[in-house]
Amino acid sequence: MNRLLALLILTALAGCASTPPASPTSPPAPNKPQPAPDTIAKHKSGGGYYLDDGPGDNPPANLGEIPDAIPKIEPLHKYANRPYVALGHEYTPATACAPYEEKGMASWYGRRFNGKRTASGERYDMYAMTAAHPTLPIPSYARVTSLTNGKSVIVRINDRGPFHSSRVIDLSYTAAYKLGIVQGGSGKVEVTAITPEEISRGRDVEPTATGIFLQLGSFGSRDNAEKLLAQASTKLNKSSAALVILNNTERYRVALGPYNDDDSAKSAAREIETRMNLKPVRVVLK
């Protein structure tokens, strides 16, 4: 079953700023070095796609529990979206957030680059839900779906790469782990950009739905509610109901629904208990 995801909160967010096209005479130098073809790792047990790369010495014990990136509307980077040249090829990044879909091979990068500057100027964190893309705006968000196992994650684009014709995106170690492509070093995926319109449509609508909801948690902080929502988005990947944040009280309530009848709600509650190890609270909105 497919699930429609929606984040319903009252606070409006600023628009995703676009950056004017910049002259190609001053391209930013890519911060993540790319290996020549003969440096690509040739064995699955060696870790990442790059030679001498791999997981850290002490990875978090709960890698699979790390929540996806939470899409939000951010101004685009002043310099990271200028045209540039890498390994003899010219790239022209998008200067506005727009619909984008692409299928191809994803790889990942880990300890070899951990802590180094990304194209955005941020330090690369191999345990964060980020990714590098040759032309998607920085920063922006994308959903990456494995075409092998159907697993899906949301990542924040904050770096440039991969500069290789056979690959379309470089994932952080955690993103690759959650997609199940760490051991192979790469995997076939679909990359779908998350547009500002999608973010705004999900976040800025006051909830008016009625029916039966299953409440997963209640928070005084929107940030904490969104963290739980991100975790639920990953774990409840077979639900047909919408995963929402109800903000029609003084608290932010993460819930699944609405359900038309008790039988549907009870079936979903069992799935939530199994997948998330928590017992949801039945809430009826009229």
C-alpha positions in Angstrom: 0.0 0.0 0.0 1.2 3.5 -0.7 1.2 6.2 1.9 0.6 9.9 1.4 2.9 11.9 3.7 1.9 15.3 4.9 3.2 17.6 7.6 0.3 19.8 8.8 1.4 22.8 10.8 0.3 26.4 11.0 3.5 28.4 10.7 4.2 29.6 7.1 7.8 29.4 5.9 9.7 31.8 3.7 10.0 30.9 0.0 12.8 28.9 -1.4 15.1 31.6 -2.7 16.5 31.3 -6.2 19.9 32.5 -7.1 20.6 34.4 -10.2 22.7 32.7 -12.9 26.4 33.3 -12.2 29.2 33.8 -14.7 31.1 30.6 -15.3 34.3 32.6 -15.0 34.4 32.1 -11.2 33.3 28.5 -10.5 33.7 27.1 -7.0 36.3 24.4 -6.7 34.6 21.1 -5.8 35.6 20.3 -2.2 35.2 16.5 -2.4 38.1 15.0 -4.5 37.0 12.3 -7.0 39.2 9.3 -7.7 40.4 8.2 -11.1 38.7 5.0 -12.4 41.6 2.8 -11.2 41.1 4.0 -7.6 37.5 2.7 -7.4 37.2 0.0 -4.8 36.9 -3.4 -6.5 35.7 -5.5 -3.6 32.4 -5.3 -1.7 34.0 -5.9 1.7 36.2 -2.9 1.5 33.6 -0.4 2.5 32.6 2.5 0.3 32.8 3.1 -3.4 36.2 4.8 -3.1 39.4 3.0 -2.3 40.5 3.3 1.3 37.0 4.5 2.3 34.6 2.8 4.6 32.6 3.1 7.8 34.1 4.8 10.8 35.8 3.0 13.6 32.9 3.6 16.1 29.7 4.0 14.1 26.5 4.8 16.1 24.8 1.6 17.3 21.4 2.9 16.0 22.3 3.8 12.4 19.0 2.5 11.1 17.1 4.7 13.6 18.7 7.9 12.5 15.8 10.0 11.1 15.7 11.2 7.6 16.4 14.8 6.8 13.4 17.0 7.4 12.7 19.2 4.3 12.5 22.9 4.9 12.7 25.9 2.7 16.1 27.5 2.8 17.8 30.2 0.8 20.2 28.8 -1.8 23.9 29.1 -1.2 25.5 32.2 -2.7 28.4 30.4 -4.4 27.8 26.7 -4.5 25.3 26.9 -7.4 27.6 28.5 -9.9 28.8 26.6 -13.0 32.0 24.7 -12.4 34.4 22.2 -14.0 35.4 18.9 -12.5 37.6 16.2 -14.1 37.4 18.0 -17.4 33.6 18.2 -17.5 31.5 21.3 -17.2 28.5 21.3 -14.8 25.7 23.9 -14.5 23.8 23.6 -11.2 20.1 24.6 -11.0 19.6 28.0 -9.6 16.1 27.4 -8.4 14.3 24.5 -6.7 12.2 22.7 -9.4 10.8 19.2 -10.1 13.5 16.7 -10.9 13.6 12.9 -11.3 16.5 10.7 -12.3 17.3 7.0 -12.2 20.8 5.6 -12.0 23.5 4.3 -9.7 24.1 5.7 -6.2 27.4 5.4 -4.3 28.4 6.6 -0.9 31.4 8.2 0.8 32.5 7.7 4.4 35.5 8.1 6.7 37.8 9.3 3.9 35.9 12.5 3.6 34.4 12.8 7.1 34.9 16.2 8.6 36.1 17.8 5.4 34.4 20.8 3.9 31.5 20.2 1.5 30.6 22.5 -1.4 28.2 24.3 1.0 31.1 25.0 3.4 29.6 22.7 6.0 31.7 19.9 7.4 30.8 16.5 6.0 29.1 14.2 8.6 29.0 10.6 7.4 26.3 9.9 9.9 24.0 12.7 8.9 21.3 12.2 6.2 23.0 14.2 3.4 24.1 13.6 -0.2 26.2 15.1 -3.0 24.7 15.8 -6.4 26.3 17.4 -9.5 23.6 19.9 -10.3 20.7 19.9 -7.8 20.5 23.2 -5.8 22.5 23.6 -2.6 20.9 23.3 -0.2 17.8 21.3 -1.3 16.1 18.0 -0.4 15.5 14.8 -2.4 13.9 11.5 -1.8 16.2 8.6 -2.9 14.5 5.2 -3.4 16.3 1.9 -4.0 15.0 0.3 -7.1 16.2 -3.1 -5.8 14.4 -3.3 -2.4 12.0 -0.3 -2.5 13.5 1.3 0.6 13.4 5.1 0.6 15.1 8.0 2.4 15.1 11.8 2.4 18.5 13.5 2.2 19.7 17.1 2.2 21.9 18.0 -0.8 24.9 20.0 0.6 27.8 18.8 -1.6 28.9 18.3 -5.2 29.6 15.0 -6.9 29.8 12.3 -8.0 31.8 13.2 -11.1 31.4 9.9 -12.8 29.2 9.1 -15.8 27.9 5.9 -14.3 26.6 7.4 -11.0 24.0 10.0 -10.2 24.3 10.7 -6.5 26.8 10.2 -3.6 25.1 9.3 -0.3 26.3 9.7 3.2 27.2 6.5 4.9 24.0 6.5 7.0 21.8 7.2 4.0 23.4 4.3 2.1 23.1 2.1 5.1 19.4 2.8 5.4 18.9 2.0 1.7 20.8 -1.3 2.0 23.6 -0.4 -0.4 26.6 -0.1 2.0 28.1 -3.6 1.3 27.8 -3.4 -2.4 29.3 0.1 -2.5 26.6 1.2 -5.0 23.0 0.5 -5.9 20.4 1.5 -8.5 18.1 4.3 -7.2 15.6 6.9 -8.3 16.3 10.5 -7.1 13.3 12.8 -6.8 13.7 16.4 -5.8 11.4 17.7 -3.1 10.1 21.1 -4.3 9.3 24.2 -2.2 5.6 23.8 -3.3 5.5 20.3 -1.8 7.1 21.5 1.4 4.7 24.4 1.7 1.7 22.4 0.8 2.4 19.9 3.5 3.4 22.4 6.2 1.1 25.3 5.9 -2.4 23.8 5.8 -4.5 24.0 9.0 -5.8 20.5 9.7 -9.6 20.2 9.1 -9.8 16.4 8.7 -12.2 14.4 10.9 -12.2 10.8 11.8 -10.1 8.3 13.7 -6.4 9.1 14.2 -3.6 7.1 15.9 -1.5 9.5 17.9 2.2 8.5 18.1 3.4 11.3 20.4 2.6 14.8 21.7 5.2 17.5 22.1 5.4 21.2 23.1 8.2 21.6 20.5 7.6 21.4 16.8 11.2 20.3 16.2 10.7 17.2 18.5 7.4 16.4 16.7 9.1 16.5 13.3 11.9 14.2 14.5 9.3 11.6 15.5 7.5 12.1 12.2 10.7 11.6 10.3 11.3 8.3 12.2 7.8 7.2 11.5 8.1 8.1 7.8 10.9 5.6 7.5 9.4 2.8 9.5 5.8 2.9 8.5 6.4 2.6 4.8 3.4 0.4 4.1 0.6 2.5 5.6 -2.2 3.9 3.4 -3.1 6.7 5.8 -1.4 10.1 6.0 1.3 10.8 8.6 0.5 14.2 10.0 1.4 16.7 12.7 -1.9 18.0 14.2 -1.5 21.6 15.4 -5.0 22.4 16.4 -4.2 22.4 20.1 -1.3 24.0 22.1 0.7 20.9 21.4 2.1 19.2 18.3 0.7 15.8 18.0 2.2 13.3 15.5 -0.6 11.0 14.3 -1.5 8.6 11.5 -4.9 8.9 9.9 -7.7 9.6 9.4 -9.3 6.1 9.3 -12.9 5.5 8.3 -13.6 2.7 10.7 -12.3 1.0 13.8 -11.1 -2.1 12.0 -8.7 -0.1 9.8 -7.4 1.8 12.8 -6.9 -1.4 14.8 -5.0 -3.0 12.0 -2.7 0.1 11.6 -2.2 0.2 15.4 -0.8 -3.4 15.3 1.6 -2.4 12.5 2.7 0.6 14.5 3.4 -1.5 17.6 5.4 -4.0 15.5 7.4 -1.5 13.5 8.0 1.2 16.1 7.6 -0.6 19.4 5.1 1.9 20.8 1.4 1.8 21.5 -0.5 4.5 19.7 -3.4 6.5 21.3 -6.7 6.5 19.5 -7.9 10.0 18.9 -11.3 11.0 17.3 -11.6 14.4 15.6 -15.1 15.7 14.9 
